[in-house]
C-alpha cells in the first residue's frame, strides 16, 4: 500500500478536517473555515480517486461547514 498514491491530498484533507473539528470543540469559529478547506480538499481527492460518493459527501460537509461559520458566534 502506497501512502502517497494521491500525492498526500487525502492526508492533507483529513488533517484539515480534524484540526478544524478540534478548533470547533475549543469554541473557535475559524474551525468551520479550516474544516471547509478540508472538505474542498476532499472534493479534489474525490476527483483524483474517481469516487462520486466522496465528492458528494464532501460537498454536503462543505455546506454544513459554511452554515456553521455563518451561524456561529464571533471569536
VMD Tcl script that builds the backbone (N, CA, C; Angstrom):
set m [mol new atoms 225]
animate dup $m
set s [atomselect $m all]
$s set {name element resname resid chain x y z} {
  {N N UNK 1 A 0.845 -1.170 0.000}
  {CA C UNK 1 A 0.000 0.000 0.000}
  {C C UNK 1 A 0.896 1.241 0.000}
  {N N UNK 2 A 0.674 2.109 -0.966}
  {CA C UNK 2 A 1.443 3.334 -1.086}
  {C C UNK 2 A 0.687 4.466 -0.384}
  {N N UNK 3 A 1.309 5.065 0.629}
  {CA C UNK 3 A 0.648 6.114 1.401}
  {C C UNK 3 A 0.501 7.424 0.634}
  {N N UNK 4 A 1.213 7.571 -0.468}
  {CA C UNK 4 A 1.159 8.814 -1.234}
  {C C UNK 4 A 0.603 8.612 -2.639}
  {N N UNK 5 A -0.292 7.655 -2.786}
  {CA C UNK 5 A -0.897 7.382 -4.086}
  {C C UNK 5 A -1.540 8.637 -4.662}
  {N N UNK 6 A -2.160 9.434 -3.809}
  {CA C UNK 6 A -2.845 10.648 -4.254}
  {C C UNK 6 A -2.057 11.900 -3.868}
  {N N UNK 7 A -0.736 11.755 -3.814}
  {CA C UNK 7 A 0.189 12.867 -3.580}
  {C C UNK 7 A -0.033 13.557 -2.239}
  {N N UNK 8 A -0.599 12.849 -1.291}
  {CA C UNK 8 A -0.822 13.407 0.032}
  {C C UNK 8 A -2.066 14.269 0.150}
  {N N UNK 9 A -2.827 14.395 -0.935}
  {CA C UNK 9 A -4.048 15.216 -0.900}
  {C C UNK 9 A -5.035 14.638 0.112}
  {N N UNK 10 A -5.162 13.330 0.152}
  {CA C UNK 10 A -6.066 12.689 1.106}
  {C C UNK 10 A -5.638 12.943 2.549}
  {N N UNK 11 A -4.340 12.877 2.799}
  {CA C UNK 11 A -3.809 13.119 4.142}
  {C C UNK 11 A -4.000 14.581 4.549}
  {N N UNK 12 A -3.773 15.491 3.628}
  {CA C UNK 12 A -3.968 16.908 3.901}
  {C C UNK 12 A -5.432 17.188 4.234}
  {N N UNK 13 A -6.335 16.627 3.450}
  {CA C UNK 13 A -7.769 16.830 3.686}
  {C C UNK 13 A -8.160 16.325 5.073}
  {N N UNK 14 A -7.703 15.146 5.413}
  {CA C UNK 14 A -8.037 14.574 6.718}
  {C C UNK 14 A -7.473 15.416 7.854}
  {N N UNK 15 A -6.247 15.869 7.708}
  {CA C UNK 15 A -5.629 16.705 8.738}
  {C C UNK 15 A -6.410 18.013 8.913}
  {N N UNK 16 A -6.788 18.638 7.814}
  {CA C UNK 16 A -7.541 19.889 7.901}
  {C C UNK 16 A -8.884 19.694 8.586}
  {N N UNK 17 A -9.583 18.635 8.239}
  {CA C UNK 17 A -10.888 18.373 8.854}
  {C C UNK 17 A -10.725 18.118 10.359}
  {N N UNK 18 A -9.744 17.312 10.736}
  {CA C UNK 18 A -9.546 17.015 12.159}
  {C C UNK 18 A -9.113 18.247 12.947}
  {N N UNK 19 A -8.232 19.048 12.384}
  {CA C UNK 19 A -7.820 20.288 13.049}
  {C C UNK 19 A -9.011 21.231 13.163}
  {N N UNK 20 A -9.801 21.314 12.112}
  {CA C UNK 20 A -10.999 22.150 12.153}
  {C C UNK 20 A -11.957 21.718 13.243}
  {N N UNK 21 A -12.195 20.412 13.358}
  {CA C UNK 21 A -13.094 19.913 14.396}
  {C C UNK 21 A -12.541 20.211 15.780}
  {N N UNK 22 A -11.238 20.076 15.952}
  {CA C UNK 22 A -10.620 20.385 17.243}
  {C C UNK 22 A -10.819 21.863 17.585}
  {N N UNK 23 A -10.656 22.726 16.603}
  {CA C UNK 23 A -10.881 24.152 16.836}
  {C C UNK 23 A -12.335 24.443 17.208}
  {N N UNK 24 A -13.256 23.741 16.570}
  {CA C UNK 24 A -14.675 23.913 16.888}
  {C C UNK 24 A -14.947 23.487 18.338}
  {N N UNK 25 A -14.353 22.382 18.743}
  {CA C UNK 25 A -14.517 21.902 20.120}
  {C C UNK 25 A -14.042 22.961 21.112}
  {N N UNK 26 A -12.971 23.664 20.752}
  {CA C UNK 26 A -12.443 24.711 21.626}
  {C C UNK 26 A -13.070 26.074 21.343}
  {N N UNK 27 A -14.244 26.065 20.727}
  {CA C UNK 27 A -15.079 27.250 20.520}
  {C C UNK 27 A -14.472 28.291 19.574}
  {N N UNK 28 A -13.609 27.861 18.675}
  {CA C UNK 28 A -13.065 28.783 17.685}
  {C C UNK 28 A -13.905 28.721 16.412}
  {N N UNK 29 A -14.443 29.841 16.039}
  {CA C UNK 29 A -15.263 29.910 14.828}
  {C C UNK 29 A -14.438 29.588 13.585}
  {N N UNK 30 A -13.143 29.855 13.636}
  {CA C UNK 30 A -12.275 29.564 12.493}
  {C C UNK 30 A -12.194 28.076 12.174}
  {N N UNK 31 A -12.581 27.241 13.125}
  {CA C UNK 31 A -12.601 25.806 12.885}
  {C C UNK 31 A -13.496 25.435 11.712}
  {N N UNK 32 A -14.592 26.190 11.551}
  {CA C UNK 32 A -15.501 25.938 10.426}
  {C C UNK 32 A -14.799 26.205 9.102}
  {N N UNK 33 A -13.974 27.248 9.062}
  {CA C UNK 33 A -13.254 27.574 7.826}
  {C C UNK 33 A -12.182 26.534 7.514}
  {N N UNK 34 A -11.494 26.079 8.546}
  {CA C UNK 34 A -10.471 25.045 8.348}
  {C C UNK 34 A -11.127 23.757 7.864}
  {N N UNK 35 A -12.246 23.389 8.481}
  {CA C UNK 35 A -12.971 22.183 8.051}
  {C C UNK 35 A -13.513 22.338 6.631}
  {N N UNK 36 A -13.966 23.541 6.281}
  {CA C UNK 36 A -14.449 23.782 4.919}
  {C C UNK 36 A -13.318 23.614 3.915}
  {N N UNK 37 A -12.144 24.084 4.278}
  {CA C UNK 37 A -10.974 23.896 3.404}
  {C C UNK 37 A -10.660 22.412 3.255}
  {N N UNK 38 A -10.786 21.667 4.354}
  {CA C UNK 38 A -10.598 20.221 4.284}
  {C C UNK 38 A -11.625 19.553 3.389}
  {N N UNK 39 A -12.866 20.026 3.459}
  {CA C UNK 39 A -13.916 19.467 2.604}
  {C C UNK 39 A -13.623 19.732 1.131}
  {N N UNK 40 A -13.158 20.943 0.822}
  {CA C UNK 40 A -12.782 21.249 -0.566}
  {C C UNK 40 A -11.628 20.363 -1.030}
  {N N UNK 41 A -10.705 20.118 -0.126}
  {CA C UNK 41 A -9.577 19.248 -0.460}
  {C C UNK 41 A -10.061 17.818 -0.693}
  {N N UNK 42 A -11.051 17.393 0.089}
  {CA C UNK 42 A -11.636 16.071 -0.130}
  {C C UNK 42 A -12.362 15.999 -1.472}
  {N N UNK 43 A -12.961 17.096 -1.924}
  {CA C UNK 43 A -13.582 17.117 -3.253}
  {C C UNK 43 A -12.507 16.858 -4.306}
  {N N UNK 44 A -11.371 17.524 -4.165}
  {CA C UNK 44 A -10.256 17.296 -5.107}
  {C C UNK 44 A -9.812 15.840 -5.069}
  {N N UNK 45 A -9.702 15.284 -3.865}
  {CA C UNK 45 A -9.333 13.878 -3.719}
  {C C UNK 45 A -10.363 12.975 -4.389}
  {N N UNK 46 A -11.634 13.319 -4.246}
  {CA C UNK 46 A -12.701 12.529 -4.874}
  {C C UNK 46 A -12.551 12.483 -6.381}
  {N N UNK 47 A -12.192 13.627 -6.980}
  {CA C UNK 47 A -11.960 13.642 -8.423}
  {C C UNK 47 A -10.726 12.821 -8.786}
  {N N UNK 48 A -9.689 12.939 -7.973}
  {CA C UNK 48 A -8.456 12.184 -8.247}
  {C C UNK 48 A -8.692 10.676 -8.167}
  {N N UNK 49 A -9.512 10.275 -7.198}
  {CA C UNK 49 A -9.748 8.847 -6.984}
  {C C UNK 49 A -10.937 8.327 -7.791}
  {N N UNK 50 A -11.701 9.240 -8.392}
  {CA C UNK 50 A -12.858 8.824 -9.181}
  {C C UNK 50 A -14.033 8.372 -8.346}
  {N N UNK 51 A -14.153 8.908 -7.131}
  {CA C UNK 51 A -15.220 8.489 -6.230}
  {C C UNK 51 A -16.317 9.548 -6.152}
  {N N UNK 52 A -17.447 9.244 -6.762}
  {CA C UNK 52 A -18.596 10.141 -6.721}
  {C C UNK 52 A -19.087 10.300 -5.280}
  {N N UNK 53 A -19.055 9.228 -4.494}
  {CA C UNK 53 A -19.522 9.284 -3.106}
  {C C UNK 53 A -18.690 10.265 -2.285}
  {N N UNK 54 A -17.390 10.260 -2.460}
  {CA C UNK 54 A -16.524 11.195 -1.728}
  {C C UNK 54 A -16.823 12.623 -2.162}
  {N N UNK 55 A -16.998 12.842 -3.441}
  {CA C UNK 55 A -17.283 14.185 -3.951}
  {C C UNK 55 A -18.597 14.703 -3.373}
  {N N UNK 56 A -19.654 13.912 -3.461}
  {CA C UNK 56 A -20.967 14.356 -2.988}
  {C C UNK 56 A -21.001 14.571 -1.480}
  {N N UNK 57 A -20.449 13.636 -0.721}
  {CA C UNK 57 A -20.467 13.796 0.740}
  {C C UNK 57 A -19.607 14.981 1.162}
  {N N UNK 58 A -18.510 15.215 0.483}
  {CA C UNK 58 A -17.653 16.357 0.817}
  {C C UNK 58 A -18.348 17.678 0.512}
  {N N UNK 59 A -19.138 17.716 -0.546}
  {CA C UNK 59 A -19.898 18.924 -0.855}
  {C C UNK 59 A -20.972 19.187 0.203}
  {N N UNK 60 A -21.593 18.116 0.697}
  {CA C UNK 60 A -22.577 18.265 1.779}
  {C C UNK 60 A -21.887 18.807 3.030}
  {N N UNK 61 A -20.729 18.237 3.382}
  {CA C UNK 61 A -19.992 18.713 4.549}
  {C C UNK 61 A -19.526 20.156 4.356}
  {N N UNK 62 A -19.182 20.525 3.143}
  {CA C UNK 62 A -18.784 21.898 2.856}
  {C C UNK 62 A -19.933 22.856 3.165}
  {N N UNK 63 A -21.128 22.510 2.724}
  {CA C UNK 63 A -22.297 23.350 3.001}
  {C C UNK 63 A -22.536 23.447 4.506}
  {N N UNK 64 A -22.420 22.328 5.218}
  {CA C UNK 64 A -22.612 22.348 6.668}
  {C C UNK 64 A -21.561 23.214 7.357}
  {N N UNK 65 A -20.331 23.159 6.873}
  {CA C UNK 65 A -19.272 23.990 7.447}
  {C C UNK 65 A -19.545 25.471 7.210}
  {N N UNK 66 A -20.008 25.799 6.031}
  {CA C UNK 66 A -20.330 27.198 5.729}
  {C C UNK 66 A -21.475 27.684 6.623}
  {N N UNK 67 A -22.493 26.844 6.793}
  {CA C UNK 67 A -23.605 27.202 7.675}
  {C C UNK 67 A -23.138 27.348 9.126}
  {N N UNK 68 A -22.251 26.472 9.556}
  {CA C UNK 68 A -21.709 26.560 10.902}
  {C C UNK 68 A -20.968 27.870 11.119}
  {N N UNK 69 A -20.181 28.256 10.125}
  {CA C UNK 69 A -19.448 29.516 10.229}
  {C C UNK 69 A -20.409 30.701 10.218}
  {N N UNK 70 A -21.379 30.652 9.337}
  {CA C UNK 70 A -22.336 31.758 9.196}
  {C C UNK 70 A -23.164 31.948 10.456}
  {N N UNK 71 A -23.571 30.852 11.076}
  {CA C UNK 71 A -24.450 30.914 12.246}
  {C C UNK 71 A -23.710 30.916 13.573}
  {N N UNK 72 A -22.388 30.748 13.529}
  {CA C UNK 72 A -21.608 30.723 14.758}
  {C C UNK 72 A -21.407 32.101 15.344}
  {N N UNK 73 A -21.079 32.121 16.608}
  {CA C UNK 73 A -20.780 33.384 17.284}
  {C C UNK 73 A -19.339 33.784 16.990}
  {N N UNK 74 A -19.082 35.069 16.857}
  {CA C UNK 74 A -17.700 35.526 16.612}
  {C C UNK 74 A -16.775 35.099 17.750}
  {N N UNK 75 A -15.497 34.909 17.399}
  {CA C UNK 75 A -14.493 34.535 18.422}
  {C C UNK 75 A -14.339 35.630 19.455}
}
mol reanalyze $m
mol bondsrecalc $m
mol representation Tube
mol addrep $m
